[in-house]
Structure formats: C-alpha cells, structure tokens
Amino acid sequence: MLIAKVIGTTVSTIKDEKLTGRKLLICRPTDEHGNPSGKPYVAIDSVDAGIGDLVLTAAGSSARQTNITKDTPVDAVIMAVIDSLEVGGEVVFRKSA
C-alpha cells in the first residue's frame, strides 16, 4: 500500500469498456507526513475520494483485487481515504471535517 494525495481528475471518453463509469483520479505519492515524494499517477477510485484527500492506494496486480477493479485493466486503485496518520506516537495528519 502507498500513501498518496489526490491532486486532480482525469476524463477519458474513449476507454476500455470495463472502465466505463469509473472515476479516474490523479494521485501523487507522499511520505508518512503527507509531503510529496514522487511522480503523479492515475488510479481508479473505489471509495469516492476527492481532490485534496490523503488516500491509500495499491498498485500492480494488487490493484485488481477490489470488487470494482476485479478483471479490469488497471495498475492503481484508491482503496481507502485516510482519516489520520500516527507516526512515532505523534498524530502527523488528521482529516478536517
């Protein structure tokens, strides 16, 4: 699993039929404090995440293990929206209401 921040959306009208109706979000990997740490990538949203959310993603064959992504041509999926992160006994991120 990877921690990432949703930074945008992708619209594609021509795509594999198994992706029809699926939201495609642009994610940027972060470190455990939410600081950017890698290049952006596109992930299928399985949990109704939105721009600005800190999320957990899975990549590769693991991305095809959710109910929404099973047997689909995806390489990344958003599988959780993070409510809080605790590192070394200190809360370093808490989602605002």
MODELLER restraints for C-alpha pairs under 7 A, 6 or more apart:
rsr = mdl.restraints
at = mdl.atoms
rsr.add(forms.Gaussian(group=physical.xy_distance, feature=features.Distance(at['CA:1:A'], at['CA:56:A']), mean=6.18, stdev=0.5))
rsr.add(forms.Gaussian(group=physical.xy_distance, feature=features.Distance(at['CA:1:A'], at['CA:57:A']), mean=5.52, stdev=0.5))
rsr.add(forms.Gaussian(group=physical.xy_distance, feature=features.Distance(at['CA:1:A'], at['CA:58:A']), mean=4.95, stdev=0.5))
rsr.add(forms.Gaussian(group=physical.xy_distance, feature=features.Distance(at['CA:2:A'], at['CA:56:A']), mean=5.49, stdev=0.5))
rsr.add(forms.Gaussian(group=physical.xy_distance, feature=features.Distance(at['CA:2:A'], at['CA:57:A']), mean=5.15, stdev=0.5))
rsr.add(forms.Gaussian(group=physical.xy_distance, feature=features.Distance(at['CA:2:A'], at['CA:58:A']), mean=6.33, stdev=0.5))
rsr.add(forms.Gaussian(group=physical.xy_distance, feature=features.Distance(at['CA:3:A'], at['CA:29:A']), mean=5.93, stdev=0.5))
rsr.add(forms.Gaussian(group=physical.xy_distance, feature=features.Distance(at['CA:3:A'], at['CA:30:A']), mean=5.73, stdev=0.5))
rsr.add(forms.Gaussian(group=physical.xy_distance, feature=features.Distance(at['CA:3:A'], at['CA:31:A']), mean=6.96, stdev=0.5))
rsr.add(forms.Gaussian(group=physical.xy_distance, feature=features.Distance(at['CA:3:A'], at['CA:55:A']), mean=5.80, stdev=0.5))
rsr.add(forms.Gaussian(group=physical.xy_distance, feature=features.Distance(at['CA:3:A'], at['CA:56:A']), mean=4.86, stdev=0.5))
rsr.add(forms.Gaussian(group=physical.xy_distance, feature=features.Distance(at['CA:3:A'], at['CA:57:A']), mean=6.46, stdev=0.5))
rsr.add(forms.Gaussian(group=physical.xy_distance, feature=features.Distance(at['CA:4:A'], at['CA:27:A']), mean=5.84, stdev=0.5))
rsr.add(forms.Gaussian(group=physical.xy_distance, feature=features.Distance(at['CA:4:A'], at['CA:28:A']), mean=5.21, stdev=0.5))
rsr.add(forms.Gaussian(group=physical.xy_distance, feature=features.Distance(at['CA:4:A'], at['CA:29:A']), mean=4.10, stdev=0.5))
rsr.add(forms.Gaussian(group=physical.xy_distance, feature=features.Distance(at['CA:4:A'], at['CA:30:A']), mean=5.07, stdev=0.5))
rsr.add(forms.Gaussian(group=physical.xy_distance, feature=features.Distance(at['CA:4:A'], at['CA:54:A']), mean=5.73, stdev=0.5))
rsr.add(forms.Gaussian(group=physical.xy_distance, feature=features.Distance(at['CA:4:A'], at['CA:55:A']), mean=5.35, stdev=0.5))
rsr.add(forms.Gaussian(group=physical.xy_distance, feature=features.Distance(at['CA:4:A'], at['CA:56:A']), mean=6.31, stdev=0.5))
rsr.add(forms.Gaussian(group=physical.xy_distance, feature=features.Distance(at['CA:5:A'], at['CA:27:A']), mean=5.44, stdev=0.5))
rsr.add(forms.Gaussian(group=physical.xy_distance, feature=features.Distance(at['CA:5:A'], at['CA:28:A']), mean=5.33, stdev=0.5))
rsr.add(forms.Gaussian(group=physical.xy_distance, feature=features.Distance(at['CA:5:A'], at['CA:29:A']), mean=6.43, stdev=0.5))
rsr.add(forms.Gaussian(group=physical.xy_distance, feature=features.Distance(at['CA:5:A'], at['CA:30:A']), mean=6.75, stdev=0.5))
rsr.add(forms.Gaussian(group=physical.xy_distance, feature=features.Distance(at['CA:5:A'], at['CA:52:A']), mean=6.23, stdev=0.5))
rsr.add(forms.Gaussian(group=physical.xy_distance, feature=features.Distance(at['CA:5:A'], at['CA:53:A']), mean=5.72, stdev=0.5))
rsr.add(forms.Gaussian(group=physical.xy_distance, feature=features.Distance(at['CA:5:A'], at['CA:54:A']), mean=4.45, stdev=0.5))
rsr.add(forms.Gaussian(group=physical.xy_distance, feature=features.Distance(at['CA:5:A'], at['CA:55:A']), mean=6.02, stdev=0.5))
rsr.add(forms.Gaussian(group=physical.xy_distance, feature=features.Distance(at['CA:6:A'], at['CA:25:A']), mean=6.62, stdev=0.5))
rsr.add(forms.Gaussian(group=physical.xy_distance, feature=features.Distance(at['CA:6:A'], at['CA:26:A']), mean=5.81, stdev=0.5))
rsr.add(forms.Gaussian(group=physical.xy_distance, feature=features.Distance(at['CA:6:A'], at['CA:27:A']), mean=4.45, stdev=0.5))
rsr.add(forms.Gaussian(group=physical.xy_distance, feature=features.Distance(at['CA:6:A'], at['CA:28:A']), mean=6.49, stdev=0.5))
rsr.add(forms.Gaussian(group=physical.xy_distance, feature=features.Distance(at['CA:6:A'], at['CA:50:A']), mean=6.52, stdev=0.5))
rsr.add(forms.Gaussian(group=physical.xy_distance, feature=features.Distance(at['CA:6:A'], at['CA:51:A']), mean=4.90, stdev=0.5))
rsr.add(forms.Gaussian(group=physical.xy_distance, feature=features.Distance(at['CA:6:A'], at['CA:52:A']), mean=5.31, stdev=0.5))
rsr.add(forms.Gaussian(group=physical.xy_distance, feature=features.Distance(at['CA:6:A'], at['CA:53:A']), mean=5.52, stdev=0.5))
rsr.add(forms.Gaussian(group=physical.xy_distance, feature=features.Distance(at['CA:6:A'], at['CA:54:A']), mean=6.50, stdev=0.5))
rsr.add(forms.Gaussian(group=physical.xy_distance, feature=features.Distance(at['CA:7:A'], at['CA:26:A']), mean=5.64, stdev=0.5))
rsr.add(forms.Gaussian(group=physical.xy_distance, feature=features.Distance(at['CA:7:A'], at['CA:27:A']), mean=5.68, stdev=0.5))
rsr.add(forms.Gaussian(group=physical.xy_distance, feature=features.Distance(at['CA:7:A'], at['CA:28:A']), mean=6.72, stdev=0.5))
rsr.add(forms.Gaussian(group=physical.xy_distance, feature=features.Distance(at['CA:7:A'], at['CA:51:A']), mean=5.38, stdev=0.5))
rsr.add(forms.Gaussian(group=physical.xy_distance, feature=features.Distance(at['CA:7:A'], at['CA:52:A']), mean=6.06, stdev=0.5))
rsr.add(forms.Gaussian(group=physical.xy_distance, feature=features.Distance(at['CA:8:A'], at['CA:25:A']), mean=5.86, stdev=0.5))
rsr.add(forms.Gaussian(group=physical.xy_distance, feature=features.Distance(at['CA:8:A'], at['CA:26:A']), mean=4.84, stdev=0.5))
rsr.add(forms.Gaussian(group=physical.xy_distance, feature=features.Distance(at['CA:8:A'], at['CA:51:A']), mean=5.78, stdev=0.5))
rsr.add(forms.Gaussian(group=physical.xy_distance, feature=features.Distance(at['CA:9:A'], at['CA:24:A']), mean=6.06, stdev=0.5))
rsr.add(forms.Gaussian(group=physical.xy_distance, feature=features.Distance(at['CA:9:A'], at['CA:25:A']), mean=4.39, stdev=0.5))
rsr.add(forms.Gaussian(group=physical.xy_distance, feature=features.Distance(at['CA:9:A'], at['CA:26:A']), mean=5.42, stdev=0.5))
rsr.add(forms.Gaussian(group=physical.xy_distance, feature=features.Distance(at['CA:10:A'], at['CA:24:A']), mean=5.35, stdev=0.5))
rsr.add(forms.Gaussian(group=physical.xy_distance, feature=features.Distance(at['CA:10:A'], at['CA:25:A']), mean=5.82, stdev=0.5))
rsr.add(forms.Gaussian(group=physical.xy_distance, feature=features.Distance(at['CA:10:A'], at['CA:26:A']), mean=6.70, stdev=0.5))
rsr.add(forms.Gaussian(group=physical.xy_distance, feature=features.Distance(at['CA:18:A'], at['CA:72:A']), mean=5.98, stdev=0.5))
rsr.add(forms.Gaussian(group=physical.xy_distance, feature=features.Distance(at['CA:22:A'], at['CA:44:A']), mean=6.68, stdev=0.5))
rsr.add(forms.Gaussian(group=physical.xy_distance, feature=features.Distance(at['CA:23:A'], at['CA:44:A']), mean=5.97, stdev=0.5))
rsr.add(forms.Gaussian(group=physical.xy_distance, feature=features.Distance(at['CA:23:A'], at['CA:45:A']), mean=5.54, stdev=0.5))
rsr.add(forms.Gaussian(group=physical.xy_distance, feature=features.Distance(at['CA:24:A'], at['CA:42:A']), mean=6.36, stdev=0.5))
rsr.add(forms.Gaussian(group=physical.xy_distance, feature=features.Distance(at['CA:24:A'], at['CA:43:A']), mean=5.72, stdev=0.5))
rsr.add(forms.Gaussian(group=physical.xy_distance, feature=features.Distance(at['CA:24:A'], at['CA:44:A']), mean=4.87, stdev=0.5))
rsr.add(forms.Gaussian(group=physical.xy_distance, feature=features.Distance(at['CA:24:A'], at['CA:45:A']), mean=6.15, stdev=0.5))
rsr.add(forms.Gaussian(group=physical.xy_distance, feature=features.Distance(at['CA:25:A'], at['CA:42:A']), mean=5.52, stdev=0.5))
rsr.add(forms.Gaussian(group=physical.xy_distance, feature=features.Distance(at['CA:25:A'], at['CA:43:A']), mean=5.46, stdev=0.5))
rsr.add(forms.Gaussian(group=physical.xy_distance, feature=features.Distance(at['CA:25:A'], at['CA:44:A']), mean=6.43, stdev=0.5))
rsr.add(forms.Gaussian(group=physical.xy_distance, feature=features.Distance(at['CA:25:A'], at['CA:45:A']), mean=6.59, stdev=0.5))
rsr.add(forms.Gaussian(group=physical.xy_distance, feature=features.Distance(at['CA:26:A'], at['CA:40:A']), mean=6.42, stdev=0.5))
rsr.add(forms.Gaussian(group=physical.xy_distance, feature=features.Distance(at['CA:26:A'], at['CA:41:A']), mean=5.58, stdev=0.5))
rsr.add(forms.Gaussian(group=physical.xy_distance, feature=features.Distance(at['CA:26:A'], at['CA:42:A']), mean=4.49, stdev=0.5))
rsr.add(forms.Gaussian(group=physical.xy_distance, feature=features.Distance(at['CA:26:A'], at['CA:43:A']), mean=6.41, stdev=0.5))
rsr.add(forms.Gaussian(group=physical.xy_distance, feature=features.Distance(at['CA:27:A'], at['CA:40:A']), mean=5.38, stdev=0.5))
rsr.add(forms.Gaussian(group=physical.xy_distance, feature=features.Distance(at['CA:27:A'], at['CA:41:A']), mean=5.36, stdev=0.5))
rsr.add(forms.Gaussian(group=physical.xy_distance, feature=features.Distance(at['CA:27:A'], at['CA:42:A']), mean=5.98, stdev=0.5))
rsr.add(forms.Gaussian(group=physical.xy_distance, feature=features.Distance(at['CA:27:A'], at['CA:43:A']), mean=6.83, stdev=0.5))
rsr.add(forms.Gaussian(group=physical.xy_distance, feature=features.Distance(at['CA:28:A'], at['CA:36:A']), mean=6.64, stdev=0.5))
rsr.add(forms.Gaussian(group=physical.xy_distance, feature=features.Distance(at['CA:28:A'], at['CA:38:A']), mean=6.39, stdev=0.5))
rsr.add(forms.Gaussian(group=physical.xy_distance, feature=features.Distance(at['CA:28:A'], at['CA:39:A']), mean=6.04, stdev=0.5))
rsr.add(forms.Gaussian(group=physical.xy_distance, feature=features.Distance(at['CA:28:A'], at['CA:40:A']), mean=4.25, stdev=0.5))
rsr.add(forms.Gaussian(group=physical.xy_distance, feature=features.Distance(at['CA:28:A'], at['CA:41:A']), mean=6.41, stdev=0.5))
rsr.add(forms.Gaussian(group=physical.xy_distance, feature=features.Distance(at['CA:29:A'], at['CA:36:A']), mean=5.96, stdev=0.5))
rsr.add(forms.Gaussian(group=physical.xy_distance, feature=features.Distance(at['CA:29:A'], at['CA:37:A']), mean=5.54, stdev=0.5))
rsr.add(forms.Gaussian(group=physical.xy_distance, feature=features.Distance(at['CA:29:A'], at['CA:38:A']), mean=5.24, stdev=0.5))
rsr.add(forms.Gaussian(group=physical.xy_distance, feature=features.Distance(at['CA:29:A'], at['CA:39:A']), mean=6.88, stdev=0.5))
rsr.add(forms.Gaussian(group=physical.xy_distance, feature=features.Distance(at['CA:29:A'], at['CA:40:A']), mean=6.85, stdev=0.5))
rsr.add(forms.Gaussian(group=physical.xy_distance, feature=features.Distance(at['CA:30:A'], at['CA:36:A']), mean=4.31, stdev=0.5))
rsr.add(forms.Gaussian(group=physical.xy_distance, feature=features.Distance(at['CA:30:A'], at['CA:37:A']), mean=4.79, stdev=0.5))
rsr.add(forms.Gaussian(group=physical.xy_distance, feature=features.Distance(at['CA:30:A'], at['CA:38:A']), mean=6.94, stdev=0.5))
rsr.add(forms.Gaussian(group=physical.xy_distance, feature=features.Distance(at['CA:31:A'], at['CA:37:A']), mean=5.95, stdev=0.5))
rsr.add(forms.Gaussian(group=physical.xy_distance, feature=features.Distance(at['CA:33:A'], at['CA:92:A']), mean=5.80, stdev=0.5))
rsr.add(forms.Gaussian(group=physical.xy_distance, feature=features.Distance(at['CA:33:A'], at['CA:93:A']), mean=6.79, stdev=0.5))
rsr.add(forms.Gaussian(group=physical.xy_distance, feature=features.Distance(at['CA:42:A'], at['CA:76:A']), mean=6.93, stdev=0.5))
rsr.add(forms.Gaussian(group=physical.xy_distance, feature=features.Distance(at['CA:43:A'], at['CA:76:A']), mean=4.61, stdev=0.5))
rsr.add(forms.Gaussian(group=physical.xy_distance, feature=features.Distance(at['CA:43:A'], at['CA:77:A']), mean=4.76, stdev=0.5))
rsr.add(forms.Gaussian(group=physical.xy_distance, feature=features.Distance(at['CA:43:A'], at['CA:78:A']), mean=6.15, stdev=0.5))
rsr.add(forms.Gaussian(group=physical.xy_distance, feature=features.Distance(at['CA:44:A'], at['CA:76:A']), mean=6.37, stdev=0.5))
rsr.add(forms.Gaussian(group=physical.xy_distance, feature=features.Distance(at['CA:44:A'], at['CA:77:A']), mean=4.65, stdev=0.5))
rsr.add(forms.Gaussian(group=physical.xy_distance, feature=features.Distance(at['CA:44:A'], at['CA:78:A']), mean=6.07, stdev=0.5))
rsr.add(forms.Gaussian(group=physical.xy_distance, feature=features.Distance(at['CA:45:A'], at['CA:77:A']), mean=5.99, stdev=0.5))
rsr.add(forms.Gaussian(group=physical.xy_distance, feature=features.Distance(at['CA:45:A'], at['CA:78:A']), mean=4.91, stdev=0.5))
rsr.add(forms.Gaussian(group=physical.xy_distance, feature=features.Distance(at['CA:46:A'], at['CA:68:A']), mean=6.37, stdev=0.5))
rsr.add(forms.Gaussian(group=physical.xy_distance, feature=features.Distance(at['CA:46:A'], at['CA:77:A']), mean=6.90, stdev=0.5))
rsr.add(forms.Gaussian(group=physical.xy_distance, feature=features.Distance(at['CA:46:A'], at['CA:78:A']), mean=5.82, stdev=0.5))
rsr.add(forms.Gaussian(group=physical.xy_distance, feature=features.Distance(at['CA:46:A'], at['CA:79:A']), mean=5.76, stdev=0.5))
rsr.add(forms.Gaussian(group=physical.xy_distance, feature=features.Distance(at['CA:47:A'], at['CA:78:A']), mean=6.88, stdev=0.5))
rsr.add(forms.Gaussian(group=physical.xy_distance, feature=features.Distance(at['CA:47:A'], at['CA:79:A']), mean=6.09, stdev=0.5))
rsr.add(forms.Gaussian(group=physical.xy_distance, feature=features.Distance(at['CA:47:A'], at['CA:80:A']), mean=6.27, stdev=0.5))
rsr.add(forms.Gaussian(group=physical.xy_distance, feature=features.Distance(at['CA:49:A'], at['CA:81:A']), mean=6.40, stdev=0.5))
rsr.add(forms.Gaussian(group=physical.xy_distance, feature=features.Distance(at['CA:53:A'], at['CA:81:A']), mean=6.69, stdev=0.5))
rsr.add(forms.Gaussian(group=physical.xy_distance, feature=features.Distance(at['CA:54:A'], at['CA:81:A']), mean=6.12, stdev=0.5))
rsr.add(forms.Gaussian(group=physical.xy_distance, feature=features.Distance(at['CA:54:A'], at['CA:82:A']), mean=5.56, stdev=0.5))
rsr.add(forms.Gaussian(group=physical.xy_distance, feature=features.Distance(at['CA:55:A'], at['CA:78:A']), mean=6.62, stdev=0.5))
rsr.add(forms.Gaussian(group=physical.xy_distance, feature=features.Distance(at['CA:55:A'], at['CA:80:A']), mean=5.59, stdev=0.5))
rsr.add(forms.Gaussian(group=physical.xy_distance, feature=features.Distance(at['CA:55:A'], at['CA:81:A']), mean=4.40, stdev=0.5))
rsr.add(forms.Gaussian(group=physical.xy_distance, feature=features.Distance(at['CA:55:A'], at['CA:82:A']), mean=5.20, stdev=0.5))
rsr.add(forms.Gaussian(group=physical.xy_distance, feature=features.Distance(at['CA:56:A'], at['CA:78:A']), mean=5.97, stdev=0.5))
rsr.add(forms.Gaussian(group=physical.xy_distance, feature=features.Distance(at['CA:56:A'], at['CA:79:A']), mean=5.95, stdev=0.5))
rsr.add(forms.Gaussian(group=physical.xy_distance, feature=features.Distance(at['CA:56:A'], at['CA:80:A']), mean=5.13, stdev=0.5))
rsr.add(forms.Gaussian(group=physical.xy_distance, feature=features.Distance(at['CA:56:A'], at['CA:81:A']), mean=6.39, stdev=0.5))
rsr.add(forms.Gaussian(group=physical.xy_distance, feature=features.Distance(at['CA:56:A'], at['CA:82:A']), mean=6.84, stdev=0.5))
rsr.add(forms.Gaussian(group=physical.xy_distance, feature=features.Distance(at['CA:57:A'], at['CA:76:A']), mean=6.68, stdev=0.5))
rsr.add(forms.Gaussian(group=physical.xy_distance, feature=features.Distance(at['CA:57:A'], at['CA:77:A']), mean=5.43, stdev=0.5))
rsr.add(forms.Gaussian(group=physical.xy_distance, feature=features.Distance(at['CA:57:A'], at['CA:78:A']), mean=4.47, stdev=0.5))
rsr.add(forms.Gaussian(group=physical.xy_distance, feature=features.Distance(at['CA:57:A'], at['CA:79:A']), mean=5.70, stdev=0.5))
rsr.add(forms.Gaussian(group=physical.xy_distance, feature=features.Distance(at['CA:58:A'], at['CA:76:A']), mean=5.61, stdev=0.5))
rsr.add(forms.Gaussian(group=physical.xy_distance, feature=features.Distance(at['CA:58:A'], at['CA:77:A']), mean=5.51, stdev=0.5))
rsr.add(forms.Gaussian(group=physical.xy_distance, feature=features.Distance(at['CA:58:A'], at['CA:78:A']), mean=6.78, stdev=0.5))
rsr.add(forms.Gaussian(group=physical.xy_distance, feature=features.Distance(at['CA:59:A'], at['CA:75:A']), mean=5.32, stdev=0.5))
rsr.add(forms.Gaussian(group=physical.xy_distance, feature=features.Distance(at['CA:59:A'], at['CA:76:A']), mean=4.31, stdev=0.5))
rsr.add(forms.Gaussian(group=physical.xy_distance, feature=features.Distance(at['CA:59:A'], at['CA:77:A']), mean=6.63, stdev=0.5))
rsr.add(forms.Gaussian(group=physical.xy_distance, feature=features.Distance(at['CA:60:A'], at['CA:75:A']), mean=4.80, stdev=0.5))
rsr.add(forms.Gaussian(group=physical.xy_distance, feature=features.Distance(at['CA:60:A'], at['CA:76:A']), mean=6.43, stdev=0.5))
rsr.add(forms.Gaussian(group=physical.xy_distance, feature=features.Distance(at['CA:61:A'], at['CA:75:A']), mean=6.97, stdev=0.5))
rsr.add(forms.Gaussian(group=physical.xy_distance, feature=features.Distance(at['CA:63:A'], at['CA:69:A']), mean=6.94, stdev=0.5))
rsr.add(forms.Gaussian(group=physical.xy_distance, feature=features.Distance(at['CA:63:A'], at['CA:74:A']), mean=6.64, stdev=0.5))
rsr.add(forms.Gaussian(group=physical.xy_distance, feature=features.Distance(at['CA:63:A'], at['CA:75:A']), mean=5.79, stdev=0.5))
rsr.add(forms.Gaussian(group=physical.xy_distance, feature=features.Distance(at['CA:63:A'], at['CA:76:A']), mean=5.08, stdev=0.5))
rsr.add(forms.Gaussian(group=physical.xy_distance, feature=features.Distance(at['CA:63:A'], at['CA:77:A']), mean=5.17, stdev=0.5))
rsr.add(forms.Gaussian(group=physical.xy_distance, feature=features.Distance(at['CA:64:A'], at['CA:70:A']), mean=4.78, stdev=0.5))
rsr.add(forms.Gaussian(group=physical.xy_distance, feature=features.Distance(at['CA:64:A'], at['CA:71:A']), mean=6.37, stdev=0.5))
rsr.add(forms.Gaussian(group=physical.xy_distance, feature=features.Distance(at['CA:64:A'], at['CA:72:A']), mean=6.60, stdev=0.5))
rsr.add(forms.Gaussian(group=physical.xy_distance, feature=features.Distance(at['CA:64:A'], at['CA:74:A']), mean=6.60, stdev=0.5))
rsr.add(forms.Gaussian(group=physical.xy_distance, feature=features.Distance(at['CA:83:A'], at['CA:94:A']), mean=5.81, stdev=0.5))
rsr.add(forms.Gaussian(group=physical.xy_distance, feature=features.Distance(at['CA:83:A'], at['CA:95:A']), mean=5.05, stdev=0.5))
rsr.add(forms.Gaussian(group=physical.xy_distance, feature=features.Distance(at['CA:84:A'], at['CA:93:A']), mean=5.14, stdev=0.5))
rsr.add(forms.Gaussian(group=physical.xy_distance, feature=features.Distance(at['CA:84:A'], at['CA:94:A']), mean=4.21, stdev=0.5))
rsr.add(forms.Gaussian(group=physical.xy_distance, feature=features.Distance(at['CA:84:A'], at['CA:95:A']), mean=6.08, stdev=0.5))
rsr.add(forms.Gaussian(group=physical.xy_distance, feature=features.Distance(at['CA:85:A'], at['CA:91:A']), mean=5.72, stdev=0.5))
rsr.add(forms.Gaussian(group=physical.xy_distance, feature=features.Distance(at['CA:85:A'], at['CA:92:A']), mean=5.69, stdev=0.5))
rsr.add(forms.Gaussian(group=physical.xy_distance, feature=features.Distance(at['CA:85:A'], at['CA:93:A']), mean=5.00, stdev=0.5))
rsr.add(forms.Gaussian(group=physical.xy_distance, feature=features.Distance(at['CA:85:A'], at['CA:94:A']), mean=6.61, stdev=0.5))
rsr.add(forms.Gaussian(group=physical.xy_distance, feature=features.Distance(at['CA:86:A'], at['CA:92:A']), mean=5.68, stdev=0.5))
